[in-house]
Amino acid sequence: MTIYYICEYCEQVFSTVETEGQDGSVEVKGICEECAMEMGLLESASLGGKQYYN
């Protein structure tokens, strides 16, 4: 069985997983890393995980 993770916003497949089980495929909705970063849901890797306050 193949599991396809599809972004809710850009509707692109951002991950696939092959698992044991029935033949076929399943779509799972989620948010890709690029969209999550644009929405501010992930910290930017360029900051090294540090937060700066002004």
N, C-alpha and C positions, 0 to 999 in steps of 0.2 A: 504494500500500500504506500502511496506517496501522499504526503501532507504538504500542501502549498500554503504558505503564509502570505496573504495579500494585504497591502496597506489600505486602510480605510480612506485615506485622503488622495494619494496619487494613483491608487489602484494598480500598482506594480507588484509583481511577485518579489519579495525580498528574502525569502528563505524556502528551502525545500528539505524535507526529511523523509528518508525511506525507512519504513518500519515493517515488522512482521505482521501478517494478518491477511485479511481478504484482499483480493486484487481490486484495483481501482484507485481513486484519488479523493481527497477531501480538501476543501478550502477552509482556511481559518483566517478570520479578519484580525488585524492588528495594526500597529503603526511602525513603519520602517524607521531606521535610525536617522535618515536625512530629514524626514518630516518631523520627527520628534525634536531634533535639534532646532529646526526652524520655528517650532512652536514653543521652544524654551523648556521642553520636558526633560532634556538631557543637558548635563554640564558640558561645556566645550572642552575638548581634549587639549586644545592649545593653552588653556589656563592651568593645566596640570591638576585639575580637581580642587584648586584653591579658590576661595571666595575673597573678593576685595571689597572693602566698605569705604565709602567716602564720607 
